[in-house]
Amino acid sequence: MKLMGWISVLLVIGILSTCCGCSSKPGKPVRKLNNANKAKAPLPDWAPKNPSSEFLRAAKVLKPMPAEIFEGAAKASEATRAILQRYTTTYPALYEFFGSLSNEQQQHFLATGEIRVPINKLTAIQRNFLNKWFDNYRSAMKGSPPDLADYLVALYKNGAKKDLSNVEVGFTTKAVGKGHLVHIWFWITKPDGTVSDLGTAFAQI
């Protein structure tokens, strides 16, 4: 892809991602799980044909990101539009990861706008969904610059150990208009005690 094409893509990803090393503040408390949240919600256009129970559980809480976030950048070029289309293929695994959170973890997220779990403390199911997202992201971004093509590479370059034992993962919100964007988020604790963080938006709440 030509340089200007990558600039367009990086601008879009910049909207969806927060740069490493910056500090983030969780969004305002969102809401509690209740019977209304448990009602059947319409699934996103990109939902799998046979969604898992974890995906369906997440879809009761999360909503797709508003289309206007993408519209301006998508008009830039066919290449940018193609990258954005590929990027959405990473969302189902994130829904499944979110849906694998326990009731207590989801409630904490909804009440505070943030949930953090050490990667080495994830359940086997949660770790499988996180790994699935790493794989899906790598496939979707194949052919892009190294820092964009592989999220694990980005984590390692920002101080993550090979086994990710110094990394916490979770979800956080940032206010956008009347809603909140939901990001998968990583907190990397370095040997000197400083924390580098980065994340990627995939839904709203």
Secondary structure, 3 states (H helix, E strand, C coil): CCHHHHHHHHHHHHHHEECCCCCCCCCCCCCCCCCCCCCCCCCCCCCCCCCCHHHHHHHCCCECCCCHHHHHHHCCCHHHHHHHHHHHHHHHHHHHHHHCCCHHHHHHHHHHCEEEEEHHHCCHHHHHHHHHHHHHHHHHCCCCCHHHHCHHHHHHHCCCCCCCCCEEEEEEEEEECCEEEEEEEEEEECCCCCEEEEEEEEEEC
